[in-house]
Amino acid sequence: MAKTVDLSTRIRAGAKVRATTDLPGVPQGTNGKVAMSNGITWKRYWVRFENGELLSYVDHDKIVLRRAWDQFFLEQEAAAAAVEGTSAAGPGTSGAGEAADNAFGVPQYLLDRTKSALERLGVTR
């Protein structure tokens, strides 16, 4: 099995990278080499691309190591699918995928269980 790369770690100077999005003068997928790595909380890079462009302050999310190119897009697709899955369930459904009968997303079987327990204990509302 291929070794996965932690895409959140800093990219070192001299690393071979590819642009993940269109950048000024650099189309997506263009190969490049990191000239300098900056930042502590905001990771940014100077990158010299094969088409002759040298861009400064390229955000960490805009480039990826060449060897992790396929992994990057697989992770992007998985994240998009997870977002679609949660938004497809949307409001009015419980975590188990059952339809809820109220605005709070509580499944009906839990409401029935609570009602019967309250009746059994003689609690009235």
C-alpha positions in Angstrom: 0.0 0.0 0.0 1.3 3.5 -0.9 2.5 5.6 2.0 0.2 8.6 2.7 1.5 12.1 3.3 0.2 14.4 6.0 -0.9 17.3 3.9 -1.0 19.7 6.9 2.7 19.6 7.6 5.0 22.3 6.4 6.6 21.9 3.0 10.4 22.4 3.1 12.4 24.6 0.8 13.5 22.6 -2.3 10.4 20.4 -2.3 8.8 19.6 -5.6 5.2 20.7 -5.6 2.1 21.3 -7.9 -0.4 24.1 -7.9 -3.8 22.8 -6.6 -5.7 25.8 -8.0 -5.2 28.4 -10.7 -2.8 31.1 -9.4 -1.8 34.4 -11.1 0.1 33.2 -14.2 0.1 29.6 -13.1 -2.6 27.1 -14.2 -3.7 24.3 -11.9 -1.4 21.3 -11.9 1.7 23.2 -12.9 4.9 21.8 -11.3 7.1 23.9 -9.2 9.8 24.0 -6.6 9.6 25.7 -3.2 12.2 28.4 -3.0 11.5 29.5 0.6 9.1 28.6 3.4 7.7 31.2 5.7 5.3 31.6 8.6 4.4 30.1 11.9 0.6 30.2 12.0 0.0 31.1 8.4 2.2 28.8 6.2 3.2 30.5 3.0 5.8 29.8 0.4 7.9 31.3 -2.4 7.5 28.9 -5.3 9.3 28.9 -8.7 7.1 27.2 -11.2 8.2 25.5 -14.4 6.4 28.0 -16.6 8.9 30.7 -15.4 6.7 32.3 -12.8 8.0 33.0 -9.3 5.2 33.6 -6.8 5.6 34.8 -3.3 3.2 34.3 -0.4 1.6 31.2 -1.9 -0.8 29.8 0.7 -0.2 26.2 2.0 -3.7 25.2 0.6 -2.7 26.3 -2.9 0.1 23.8 -3.4 0.7 20.2 -2.6 3.8 17.9 -2.8 4.0 16.2 -6.2 4.0 12.7 -4.6 0.7 13.5 -2.8 -1.1 14.9 -5.8 -3.5 12.0 -6.1 -4.0 11.7 -2.4 -4.9 15.4 -2.2 -7.8 15.1 -4.7 -9.0 11.9 -3.0 -9.1 13.7 0.3 -10.9 16.6 -1.3 -13.6 14.3 -2.8 -14.0 12.5 0.5 -14.5 15.8 2.3 -17.0 17.0 -0.2 -18.9 13.7 0.0 -19.0 14.0 3.8 -20.4 17.5 3.5 -23.0 16.4 1.0 -23.9 13.4 3.2 -24.5 15.6 6.3 -26.4 18.3 4.3 -28.5 15.6 2.5 -29.7 14.3 5.9 -30.4 18.0 6.8 -32.7 19.2 9.6 -35.5 16.9 10.6 -33.5 13.7 10.6 -31.7 12.0 13.4 -28.1 10.8 13.3 -29.3 7.2 12.6 -30.9 8.4 9.4 -34.5 8.1 10.7 -37.0 10.9 10.1 -37.7 13.0 13.2 -41.2 14.2 13.9 -40.1 17.5 15.6 -37.9 20.5 14.9 -35.2 19.3 17.4 -34.3 16.1 15.5 -35.4 13.7 18.3 -36.6 10.4 16.9 -40.2 9.4 17.7 -39.2 6.2 19.5 -37.3 8.2 22.1 -40.3 10.5 22.6 -42.6 7.5 23.0 -40.1 5.9 25.5 -40.0 9.0 27.6 -43.8 9.4 27.5 -44.3 5.8 28.7 -41.7 6.2 31.5 -43.4 9.4 32.7 -46.8 7.7 32.7 -45.4 4.7 34.6 -44.0 7.0 37.3 -47.2 9.0 37.5 -45.7 12.2 36.3 -48.2 14.6 34.6 -47.4 17.6 32.6 
